[in-house]
Amino acid sequence: MTTDARPLAGKVALVAGGTRGGGRGVAVRVDHGRPDEVRSLVDKIAERAGRLDILVNPVWGGDSLTDWEHPLWEQDLDAGLRLLRQAVVTHVIHGPAPGRGRG
């Protein structure tokens, strides 16, 4: 357990979908479902800060696609696949690029 009152002070973070909060931020419009846009953003962070310490990725956007009223086999396949892309694929896209590793 740390006794540091601000354990994240000085860390470089990418907060997908972040619209407010503490610290100093730079707003960048990015479609997190497009690998080329995410790669460009990570490259900009690397150029500016030299590193990326923290990734916060709450990308979801599936509320309008979620159907709790019908069994899975009665739901629209296209909506289900879109929900998976938004909920899962955007998280995979944010993973480290080949050769970059983690940490």
Z-matrix of the N, CA and C atoms (Angstrom, degrees):
N
C 1 1.451
C 2 1.521 1 108.35
N 3 1.301 2 116.39 1 137.22
C 4 1.460 3 120.79 2 -179.27
C 5 1.519 4 110.97 3 -94.21
N 6 1.306 5 114.91 4 150.19
C 7 1.467 6 119.19 5 175.66
C 8 1.515 7 110.41 6 -102.56
N 9 1.336 8 116.45 7 1.28
C 10 1.463 9 121.58 8 179.73
C 11 1.529 10 109.18 9 -70.01
N 12 1.329 11 116.54 10 123.95
C 13 1.467 12 120.88 11 -179.30
C 14 1.528 13 111.63 12 -69.51
N 15 1.327 14 117.28 13 -21.62
C 16 1.460 15 121.89 14 -179.71
C 17 1.524 16 109.73 15 -133.30
N 18 1.325 17 118.14 16 71.80
C 19 1.463 18 120.54 17 -173.55
C 20 1.529 19 114.47 18 -65.17
N 21 1.320 20 118.19 19 -16.84
C 22 1.462 21 120.38 20 -179.34
C 23 1.528 22 112.98 21 -100.23
N 24 1.320 23 117.02 22 3.13
C 25 1.469 24 120.46 23 179.42
C 26 1.522 25 109.31 24 -57.52
N 27 1.326 26 115.82 25 132.66
C 28 1.458 27 121.43 26 178.48
C 29 1.515 28 115.06 27 84.12
N 30 1.312 29 118.02 28 -1.83
C 31 1.467 30 121.60 29 -179.97
C 32 1.522 31 109.85 30 -85.02
N 33 1.320 32 116.30 31 151.78
C 34 1.459 33 122.91 32 177.75
C 35 1.519 34 107.18 33 -103.62
N 36 1.334 35 116.95 34 123.14
C 37 1.461 36 121.52 35 -176.42
C 38 1.518 37 111.63 36 -126.72
N 39 1.319 38 115.22 37 146.32
C 40 1.454 39 122.42 38 168.71
C 41 1.520 40 104.84 39 -108.61
N 42 1.335 41 116.49 40 118.75
C 43 1.455 42 121.47 41 179.63
C 44 1.525 43 107.66 42 -113.74
N 45 1.330 44 115.81 43 98.92
C 46 1.464 45 120.82 44 -179.56
C 47 1.521 46 108.87 45 -67.04
N 48 1.306 47 116.60 46 125.58
C 49 1.459 48 121.37 47 178.96
C 50 1.514 49 113.73 48 80.00
N 51 1.316 50 117.93 49 5.23
C 52 1.465 51 120.63 50 179.59
C 53 1.513 52 110.81 51 -67.77
N 54 1.314 53 116.85 52 127.37
C 55 1.462 54 120.69 53 -179.94
C 56 1.515 55 112.19 54 -117.30
N 57 1.323 56 116.94 55 -9.33
C 58 1.458 57 119.63 56 179.98
C 59 1.522 58 108.58 57 -164.35
N 60 1.300 59 117.00 58 171.11
C 61 1.462 60 120.75 59 178.17
C 62 1.506 61 110.96 60 142.65
N 63 1.321 62 115.72 61 -175.57
C 64 1.458 63 120.43 62 -179.08
C 65 1.497 64 112.99 63 -84.87
N 66 1.331 65 115.72 64 -173.22
C 67 1.459 66 120.72 65 178.72
C 68 1.514 67 112.88 66 71.93
N 69 1.303 68 115.74 67 -166.91
C 70 1.460 69 121.99 68 -179.50
C 71 1.518 70 107.62 69 -111.42
N 72 1.289 71 117.07 70 128.72
C 73 1.457 72 120.07 71 -175.93
C 74 1.508 73 112.88 72 -128.72
N 75 1.309 74 114.52 73 160.31
C 76 1.457 75 122.76 74 175.61
C 77 1.522 76 106.22 75 -126.83
N 78 1.315 77 117.72 76 116.85
C 79 1.465 78 121.56 77 -179.37
C 80 1.528 79 109.67 78 -79.49
N 81 1.322 80 115.52 79 130.19
C 82 1.463 81 121.56 80 178.70
C 83 1.518 82 107.39 81 -136.41
N 84 1.318 83 117.08 82 125.49
C 85 1.465 84 121.03 83 178.91
C 86 1.530 85 108.53 84 -79.85
N 87 1.346 86 115.60 85 120.71
C 88 1.457 87 121.79 86 -177.25
C 89 1.521 88 109.07 87 -142.01
N 90 1.333 89 116.62 88 135.44
C 91 1.456 90 121.39 89 170.44
C 92 1.519 91 105.79 90 -88.24
N 93 1.327 92 117.52 91 106.56
C 94 1.458 93 121.71 92 -174.30
C 95 1.521 94 113.25 93 -72.82
N 96 1.310 95 117.54 94 -0.15
C 97 1.452 96 122.09 95 173.27
C 98 1.519 97 112.11 96 -94.05
N 99 1.328 98 117.28 97 0.60
C 100 1.467 99 121.92 98 -179.68
C 101 1.521 100 109.97 99 -113.88
N 102 1.323 101 117.33 100 108.57
C 103 1.462 102 120.63 101 -177.05
C 104 1.521 103 114.40 102 -53.64
N 105 1.335 104 117.28 103 -37.90
C 106 1.463 105 119.59 104 -178.81
C 107 1.524 106 111.98 105 -64.59
N 108 1.329 107 118.02 106 -37.40
C 109 1.459 108 121.26 107 178.96
C 110 1.532 109 111.00 108 -71.10
N 111 1.329 110 116.79 109 -39.91
C 112 1.464 111 120.41 110 178.77
C 113 1.529 112 109.76 111 -66.73
N 114 1.324 113 117.00 112 -42.71
C 115 1.466 114 121.39 113 178.70
C 116 1.527 115 110.45 114 -60.16
N 117 1.314 116 116.39 115 -43.56
C 118 1.463 117 120.65 116 178.23
C 119 1.529 118 111.07 117 -61.27
N 120 1.329 119 117.21 118 -42.42
C 121 1.460 120 121.02 119 178.89
C 122 1.530 121 110.92 120 -62.70
N 123 1.323 122 116.90 121 -46.80
C 124 1.469 123 120.45 122 -179.84
C 125 1.526 124 110.24 123 -62.80
N 126 1.324 125 117.19 124 -39.09
C 127 1.467 126 120.42 125 176.90
C 128 1.531 127 111.26 126 -62.43
N 129 1.335 128 117.14 127 -40.87
C 130 1.469 129 120.79 128 178.10
C 131 1.529 130 110.99 129 -63.70
N 132 1.333 131 116.13 130 -40.65
C 133 1.467 132 119.61 131 178.03
C 134 1.526 133 109.80 132 -63.44
N 135 1.330 134 116.89 133 -43.41
C 136 1.462 135 121.22 134 -179.91
C 137 1.528 136 111.02 135 -62.73
N 138 1.335 137 117.14 136 -40.64
C 139 1.465 138 120.75 137 178.81
C 140 1.522 139 111.54 138 -65.17
N 141 1.311 140 115.40 139 -41.76
C 142 1.467 141 120.02 140 -174.99
C 143 1.530 142 112.79 141 -80.14
N 144 1.327 143 117.39 142 -43.98
C 145 1.463 144 120.67 143 -173.15
C 146 1.533 145 113.37 144 -107.98
N 147 1.314 146 116.43 145 -17.97
C 148 1.453 147 119.91 146 -179.64
C 149 1.515 148 114.72 147 83.20
N 150 1.318 149 116.84 148 -5.87
C 151 1.463 150 119.86 149 -178.92
C 152 1.525 151 109.96 150 -166.94
N 153 1.322 152 115.24 151 168.01
C 154 1.459 153 123.05 152 172.89
C 155 1.512 154 106.41 153 -134.78
N 156 1.337 155 116.71 154 113.17
C 157 1.464 156 121.72 155 -175.63
C 158 1.522 157 113.25 156 -90.69
N 159 1.325 158 116.68 157 -34.91
C 160 1.463 159 120.31 158 -170.97
C 161 1.527 160 109.79 159 -136.73
N 162 1.331 161 116.16 160 136.00
C 163 1.457 162 121.83 161 173.31
C 164 1.516 163 108.09 162 -119.48
N 165 1.320 164 116.41 163 121.28
C 166 1.465 165 122.20 164 174.60
C 167 1.519 166 105.55 165 -114.28
N 168 1.327 167 115.85 166 113.25
C 169 1.457 168 120.26 167 -174.15
C 170 1.525 169 111.07 168 -125.09
N 171 1.340 170 117.27 169 84.41
C 172 1.450 171 119.70 170 178.46
C 173 1.528 172 113.27 171 -91.88
N 174 1.341 173 117.10 172 21.12
C 175 1.460 174 120.56 173 -176.85
C 176 1.524 175 108.94 174 -58.44
N 177 1.308 176 116.36 175 128.81
C 178 1.460 177 121.94 176 179.73
C 179 1.510 178 109.17 177 -141.12
N 180 1.297 179 118.01 178 -82.18
C 181 1.459 180 121.53 179 177.59
C 182 1.513 181 114.86 180 64.74
N 183 1.314 182 118.45 181 18.79
C 184 1.454 183 120.35 182 -177.20
C 185 1.511 184 115.10 183 -100.61
N 186 1.319 185 117.88 184 5.11
C 187 1.465 186 120.12 185 -177.69
C 188 1.523 187 112.76 186 -55.12
N 189 1.316 188 116.49 187 -44.23
C 190 1.470 189 118.88 188 -177.63
C 191 1.533 190 111.96 189 -73.14
N 192 1.325 191 117.53 190 -14.34
C 193 1.459 192 121.47 191 -179.32
C 194 1.523 193 113.07 192 -97.44
N 195 1.317 194 117.21 193 -10.88
C 196 1.457 195 122.10 194 -176.78
C 197 1.523 196 110.34 195 -79.83
N 198 1.314 197 116.46 196 128.62
C 199 1.466 198 122.56 197 -179.20
C 200 1.528 199 108.46 198 -123.07
N 201 1.319 200 115.65 199 102.20
C 202 1.462 201 120.82 200 -179.57
C 203 1.530 202 111.84 201 -93.00
N 204 1.321 203 116.61 202 -3.41
C 205 1.461 204 121.08 203 -174.21
C 206 1.528 205 113.79 204 -91.03
N 207 1.333 206 117.82 205 -16.65
C 208 1.460 207 120.48 206 -174.66
C 209 1.526 208 110.17 207 -127.20
N 210 1.345 209 116.54 208 151.38
C 211 1.470 210 119.09 209 175.13
C 212 1.530 211 110.17 210 -63.84
N 213 1.309 212 116.45 211 155.63
C 214 1.461 213 122.27 212 -176.71
C 215 1.526 214 112.26 213 -52.28
N 216 1.331 215 117.63 214 -43.15
C 217 1.457 216 121.13 215 -176.32
C 218 1.530 217 113.60 216 -69.45
N 219 1.326 218 117.92 217 -10.59
C 220 1.462 219 121.28 218 176.98
C 221 1.531 220 112.01 219 -101.26
N 222 1.304 221 117.59 220 -0.79
C 223 1.465 222 120.99 221 -176.54
C 224 1.520 223 111.17 222 -87.94
N 225 1.313 224 114.72 223 158.58
C 226 1.460 225 122.64 224 -178.81
C 227 1.534 226 110.17 225 -69.67
N 228 1.324 227 117.20 226 122.31
C 229 1.459 228 122.08 227 -177.79
C 230 1.530 229 111.81 228 -62.29
N 231 1.326 230 117.25 229 -43.93
C 232 1.468 231 119.83 230 -179.25
C 233 1.525 232 111.49 231 -61.36
N 234 1.326 233 117.01 232 -41.05
C 235 1.466 234 120.31 233 178.18
C 236 1.526 235 110.29 234 -65.26
N 237 1.326 236 117.00 235 -40.36
C 238 1.458 237 120.64 236 178.59
C 239 1.516 238 112.67 237 -64.16
N 240 1.330 239 117.03 238 -41.74
C 241 1.462 240 120.59 239 177.90
C 242 1.524 241 111.39 240 -67.46
N 243 1.325 242 116.27 241 -37.96
C 244 1.476 243 119.57 242 177.18
C 245 1.528 244 110.29 243 -64.55
N 246 1.317 245 116.70 244 -41.18
C 247 1.461 246 121.13 245 177.88
C 248 1.534 247 110.28 246 -60.17
N 249 1.331 248 117.31 247 -43.86
C 250 1.467 249 120.53 248 177.78
C 251 1.522 250 111.52 249 -61.99
N 252 1.331 251 116.46 250 -42.87
C 253 1.464 252 119.49 251 179.15
C 254 1.527 253 110.62 252 -60.53
N 255 1.316 254 116.50 253 -43.45
C 256 1.461 255 120.20 254 -178.60
C 257 1.522 256 112.10 255 -71.02
N 258 1.314 257 117.23 256 -37.20
C 259 1.461 258 120.27 257 -173.56
C 260 1.529 259 113.22 258 -87.10
N 261 1.321 260 117.47 259 -31.45
C 262 1.460 261 120.36 260 -174.37
C 263 1.524 262 112.06 261 -110.57
N 264 1.317 263 116.57 262 -51.32
C 265 1.457 264 120.28 263 -173.50
C 266 1.524 265 112.00 264 -60.78
N 267 1.325 266 118.56 265 -38.13
C 268 1.469 267 119.24 266 179.70
C 269 1.521 268 111.17 267 -62.62
N 270 1.326 269 117.70 268 -29.58
C 271 1.464 270 120.29 269 178.00
C 272 1.531 271 110.52 270 -74.40
N 273 1.313 272 117.33 271 -36.24
C 274 1.457 273 121.21 272 177.69
C 275 1.528 274 109.87 273 -66.80
N 276 1.318 275 116.67 274 -41.09
C 277 1.465 276 121.26 275 179.55
C 278 1.519 277 111.08 276 -58.87
N 279 1.339 278 117.56 277 -35.53
C 280 1.447 279 120.67 278 -178.63
C 281 1.522 280 113.74 279 -76.09
N 282 1.327 281 117.09 280 -8.11
C 283 1.463 282 119.42 281 179.61
C 284 1.515 283 110.04 282 -63.97
N 285 1.327 284 117.45 283 170.06
C 286 1.458 285 119.99 284 -177.44
C 287 1.521 286 111.87 285 -66.63
N 288 1.315 287 115.49 286 145.43
C 289 1.458 288 120.79 287 176.65
C 290 1.532 289 109.01 288 -72.06
N 291 1.310 290 118.26 289 153.40
C 292 1.467 291 120.17 290 178.76
C 293 1.522 292 110.69 291 -52.35
N 294 1.306 293 116.82 292 134.37
C 295 1.452 294 120.99 293 178.57
C 296 1.512 295 114.55 294 87.72
N 297 1.332 296 117.59 295 -12.52
C 298 1.457 297 120.00 296 -179.35
C 299 1.515 298 112.38 297 -89.87
N 300 1.330 299 116.53 298 -25.75
C 301 1.458 300 120.31 299 179.24
C 302 1.502 301 112.69 300 65.09
N 303 1.298 302 115.88 301 -167.59
C 304 1.451 303 122.17 302 -179.80
C 305 1.513 304 108.65 303 -118.74
N 306 1.372 305 114.26 304 156.21
C 307 1.448 306 119.70 305 174.20
C 308 1.447 307 111.31 306 90.24
